[in-house]
Amino acid sequence: MEGTMLLDPEQRRLAAINGKLTSEVKFFAGLLGHLDEGGTFAVTQQEVSPHLWEVTNMHVHMRGKALFFKTIDTQEDETYSDFQPVPGDTTLHQAAELLKQAPIDLSRAQAKSQAQVKN
């Protein structure tokens, strides 16, 4: 694998990482499966509030085989934004209710992430 890492030196945080498989990756000598050469990934984190970092972009494009029978074909492109703080004493039930009340932006909700595992 080859790639790059970007660090935030002030906070000593990983800000971004990306890579490309330069050769096939075998799991347990290929018996459990493999990932094909050429697969790529990229992950970006940003500080969304003081000293709070979250993943804001994730791209994974991999192909391979799992346990001889299953084809792995993962094409994921995800973007996370509009982070909003909630009070620290918010319960899980209250958080779920807040999500239900939030307006849905259909343009962002449509097909940003696609992951397929084929038989």
C-alpha positions as CSV (number, residue, x, y, z in Angstrom):
1,M,0.0,0.0,0.0
2,E,1.1,3.5,-0.6
3,G,-0.5,6.8,0.4
4,T,-0.3,9.9,2.5
5,M,-1.2,11.1,6.0
6,L,-1.9,14.7,6.9
7,L,-1.4,15.6,10.6
8,D,-2.6,18.6,12.6
9,P,0.6,19.5,14.5
10,E,-1.0,21.8,17.0
11,Q,-3.5,19.2,18.3
12,R,-1.5,16.1,17.2
13,R,-4.4,14.7,15.3
14,L,-4.7,12.7,12.1
15,A,-6.5,15.1,9.7
16,A,-6.5,13.0,6.6
17,I,-5.3,9.6,5.3
18,N,-5.5,8.1,1.8
19,G,-4.0,5.1,0.2
20,K,-4.0,2.8,-2.8
21,L,-3.4,-1.0,-2.8
22,T,-0.3,-1.5,-4.9
23,S,-0.7,-5.2,-4.9
24,E,-3.2,-7.8,-3.9
25,V,-3.8,-8.2,-0.2
26,K,-4.5,-11.8,1.0
27,F,-6.1,-12.8,4.3
28,F,-4.7,-16.0,5.8
29,A,-2.8,-16.9,2.6
30,G,-5.9,-16.1,0.6
31,L,-8.1,-18.7,2.2
32,L,-10.3,-16.1,3.9
33,G,-10.2,-13.8,0.9
34,H,-8.3,-11.1,-0.8
35,L,-8.6,-7.5,-1.9
36,D,-7.5,-6.7,-5.5
37,E,-4.7,-4.4,-6.4
38,G,-5.8,-0.8,-7.2
39,G,-8.3,-0.4,-4.4
40,T,-8.4,3.1,-2.9
41,F,-9.5,4.8,0.3
42,A,-9.5,8.3,1.7
43,V,-10.7,9.6,5.1
44,T,-10.8,13.2,6.2
45,Q,-11.4,14.5,9.8
46,Q,-12.0,18.1,10.8
47,E,-12.4,19.9,14.0
48,V,-16.1,20.5,14.2
49,S,-16.0,22.3,17.6
50,P,-13.0,23.1,19.8
51,H,-11.0,20.0,20.4
52,L,-13.8,17.8,18.9
53,W,-12.8,16.0,15.6
54,E,-15.2,14.0,13.4
55,V,-14.9,12.2,10.1
56,T,-16.2,14.5,7.4
57,N,-15.4,12.6,4.2
58,M,-14.9,8.9,3.6
59,H,-14.3,7.2,0.2
60,V,-13.7,3.5,-0.1
61,H,-13.4,1.7,-3.5
62,M,-12.3,-1.9,-3.1
63,R,-12.9,-5.2,-4.9
64,G,-12.0,-8.7,-4.0
65,K,-13.3,-12.1,-2.7
66,A,-14.3,-13.4,0.7
67,L,-14.3,-17.1,1.6
68,F,-14.1,-18.2,-2.0
69,F,-17.7,-17.5,-2.8
70,K,-18.5,-13.9,-2.2
71,T,-17.4,-11.1,-4.4
72,I,-16.5,-7.9,-2.5
73,D,-17.4,-4.8,-4.4
74,T,-17.5,-1.7,-2.1
75,Q,-18.0,1.7,-3.6
76,E,-18.6,4.1,-0.7
77,D,-18.6,7.9,-0.9
78,E,-19.8,9.5,2.3
79,T,-19.8,13.2,3.3
80,Y,-20.8,14.3,6.8
81,S,-21.6,18.0,7.6
82,D,-23.8,20.3,9.5
83,F,-22.6,19.1,12.9
84,Q,-24.8,20.6,15.7
85,P,-24.0,20.5,19.4
86,V,-26.6,19.1,21.8
87,P,-26.6,19.6,25.6
88,G,-24.4,17.2,27.4
89,D,-27.2,15.7,29.4
90,T,-29.2,14.7,26.3
91,T,-30.6,11.1,26.6
92,L,-30.5,8.6,23.8
93,H,-34.3,8.9,23.5
94,Q,-34.1,12.7,23.3
95,A,-31.4,12.5,20.6
96,A,-33.6,10.1,18.6
97,E,-36.5,12.5,18.8
98,L,-34.3,15.4,17.6
99,L,-33.2,13.3,14.6
100,K,-36.8,12.6,13.8
101,Q,-37.7,16.3,13.9
102,A,-34.7,17.4,11.7
103,P,-35.6,18.4,8.2
104,I,-34.2,16.0,5.6
105,D,-32.2,17.4,2.7
106,L,-33.1,14.9,0.0
107,S,-30.3,16.0,-2.3
108,R,-27.7,15.0,0.3
109,A,-29.6,11.9,1.4
110,Q,-29.7,10.3,-2.1
111,A,-27.1,7.7,-2.9
112,K,-24.1,9.3,-1.1
113,S,-23.1,5.9,0.1
114,Q,-23.3,2.7,-1.9
115,A,-21.9,-0.6,-0.6
116,Q,-22.6,-3.9,-2.2
117,V,-21.6,-7.4,-1.4
118,K,-22.6,-9.8,-4.1
119,N,-23.0,-13.5,-3.8
